[in-house]
Amino acid sequence: MAATVSREVLTAFLLRLADDHLVIGHRLSEWCGHAPMLEEDLAMPNMALDLIGQARALYQYAGEVEGKGRDEDQIAYLRRERDYVNCLLAERENGDFAHTMLRQLYFAAFMQPLWQGMLSSSDAHLAGIAAKAEKEVAYHVRHAGEWVVRLGDGTPESTRRMRAAVDALAPYVDELFESDDVTAAIVKAGIAPDPATLRPSFEAIVGPIFAEAGLEWVEASYGQTGGRQGRHGEALGYLLADLQHMQRTYPGMVW
């Protein structure tokens, strides 16, 4: 554990990252057996496994740092909805394929510079997680980006759907870059970069993809926020009911 930050602050930061990855990983897993082609029926669950694997590593570490005897399963599956601190973008329902791919691009384009910044983290454990995750997220950026271009610059119907996805997700982007007392302490300790500083890197990834796809960036007239404080839409409640069903039905079950 990093010596220059409290257990409470580091645990809070780890849970944000872990919840993001668990929730969006579960969302991607919902496409298994429902993707538009066989190749995607393999690719999307594999990306989900990457994300859930990253969540698992973060939950394990959070449990160690917290020091309250909770393991990864207890933290992941036995908390109430208001205890989850994922960004609202991650919990957005899949919608159509265009919506899912754009959501994935946004999240991956945010996480790529964050993981890269944590490669030199003062926390050696987090730096190790980042070293593996950074390679995986690079593929997620490429895969989702290729689909955004393919759909955005495709048929009239695919273009319409991708533009609708841009409009629908616009209010959820700014929350990714919010800073608060937790991130300020993490930055000061040299554990991770300030999310607010990652916007140029995010735009450097998304901008060329949008240009190739013939898409225009949409500035939302308002921004949805509150996920980091446990304020979520009803979609997360339904997701957790599915995600937590086995653990709550059969407490203590292990594979």
N, C-alpha and C positions, 0 to 999 in steps of 0.2 A: 504494500500500500504506500502511496506517496506520503512522505512525512510532513509536507507543508500544507496539507489540507485536512479538515476534519473528516471523520468517518461518515458523519451525516451528509456532508456535502458531496463526497465522492460517491456514496451510495445513491444519492438523488440523481447524480449525473449518469451513473451506470444504468439505473432503472429507466431513464429517459431513452437512452440508446437501445436498451434491451427491449423495452415495450414497443418502440418504433419497429424494430426488426421482427419481433414475434407477430405483431398485428398485421403488418403488410405481407409478411411471409404467409400467414394464414390466408389472407385475401388471395394471394397468388395460387395457393393450393386448391382453392375452390374451383379453379379452372380445370383441374385434373379430370379427364374424361369428357370435358365440354369445350375444349379448344377447337378452333376452326379447322385445324389440320393436324395430322399425326405428329409432325415435327414439333409443333407447338405443344402438343399434349405431353411431349417429353421435355421440352425446354423449360416450360413454365414451372412444373413441379421441381425441376432441378434448381431453378433460381430460388424457389420457395425454400428448398432444403439449405441452400447457401445462407439465406436470411435467418432461418430458424437455427441453423448451426451457430451463426454469429450471436443470436439472441441467447442461446444456451451458454456460450462462453462468457457472455456478459452477466447473465444471471448467476452463474457459478461464482464469478468474482464478486458480484454484489453481495452474495450470501456470506462470503469470507470477510469482506470489508465490514458489513453490517454487524457481524458477530452476535447474532441472535439465534443461531442454530437453524435458520431456514435454508433448505437446499433449493436447487433450481426449480424443481417441480412445485414446491410450496409457493415460491415467489411467482411463478408463471401462472399457476392454475387456481390458487386459493385466495386471491385478492378480489375485492369488490371493484365494481366499475370505476368508482371515483378514486380508487387507489392507482389506477393506470395513468401514466403520464406521457403517453405517446402523442405525437403531433396528430392533428385532425386529418391531415392528408392521408396518413397511413390507414385510417379506418374507413375511408370513403368506400362505399360499395363499388363492386367491379363495374357495373354498368355494361356497356358493350366493349368489344375488344379494343377499340380506339381509346376509350376512357381508361382502361386498365394499362395500356402501354404508355400513355402519356403520364399517368400517375407514377408508373415505375421509372420513367425517364426523369421526372422531377426529383423523386426521392434519391435515385442513384446519382444524379448530377449534384445533389447536395452532399451526399455521403462520400463521394470520391475525394473531394478536397479535404473533408474532415478526417477521413482515414489517413490520407497522405500527411496531413498535419500532425497526426498522432504517431506517425512512424518514429518521430524524434521525441516522443512524450517522455517527461520526467518519470512517469510511471512505467516501469519496464514490463509489467504484465499487460497493460493496455497497448503498449508498443508492439508486443508480440501478437495480440489479437488483430491489431491494425495491419500488420505485415501480411497476414493471410487474407483478411477481408478486403484489402485494397486491390488485390489481384482479382477477387471475385466480382467486386463492384465495377471494375473496368469492363468486364464482359456484360454486365447488366446495362451499363450505359450504351454499349455498342448494340446490343440486341434490341433494346427498347427504341433506341434512336433510329435504327434501320426500319423498324415498323412505323414509327412516326412519319418518316419520309415516304415510305411505301404507301401509307394510307392517305397522308396529307396531299401527296402529289399523284393520287391514283384516280379512281373513278369519281364521277360527281357524288355518288352516295358515300364513298369512303372519305372524300374531302369534307362533305357536310358533317359527317360524324366526328371527324378529328377536330374540326373547328368548334363543334358543339362541346367537345371535351375540353378544349382550351378555355372556352367561356365558363364551363362548369367548375373547373379546378382553379381558376384564377384567384378566388378568395382564400385559398388554402396555402398559397406559396409563401407569403410573407412571414407566417408563423415559424417557418423553418429557421429564419435568421434572427429570431428574437434573442435578446440577451437579458439576463437578470442576475440576482446575487449569486446563484449557483454557478452560472457560466463565468462570472467575474472572478470568483475564487479559483475555479478550475484553470482559467487563463493565467492568473497571477502565479499559480503553482507550476505552470509550464506543462500541464497535463494534456491540454487540447486547445486548438485555436478558438477564438471567439466566433460563434456562428455569424455574427453581424459582418465579419470581414470576409466571409465566403461568397458573398453575392457576386462579385466580379468573376470568380472561378465558375460559379453556377451558370452565369450568363455566357461565359466563354464556351461552355459545353452546349447549352441549349440553343444559343443564338444561331450558330451555323446549321444546326439540324432544322430549325424552323425555316431558315432561309432556303435550304434545299427542298423542304417540304412545301414551300409556298404559304407558310403560316405567318400570321402577325401576332406579336405579343399583345395580350389584353391586360390592361391595368384595371384591377377590380375597384369598384367604387367603395367597397368596404372590405375588410379583412376578417376572416373567421379566426378566432383565437381562443385559448383557454385549455387546450389539451394538456399543456405542461402543468396546469393546476388541477387536473382531473375533471375538467368540465367537457363532456363529450356529447355527441349527437346520439340519437337512439340506435343508430346502426351498430355502435360498439356493444350495446347490451345484447343484441341478437348474436353478434359474433362471439362474445364471451360465453353465451349460453351453449353454443356449439362447441367452442374450444374447451370449455371446462367440464363438459358433460361427464366424460368417463371418470375423471378424477373425483368429481363430487358424488357420482353414483357409487363408485367403488373406492372409498378413501384409502389412501396408502398403497394403491395398486402399483406394481412395478412390472416392467416387461420381463 
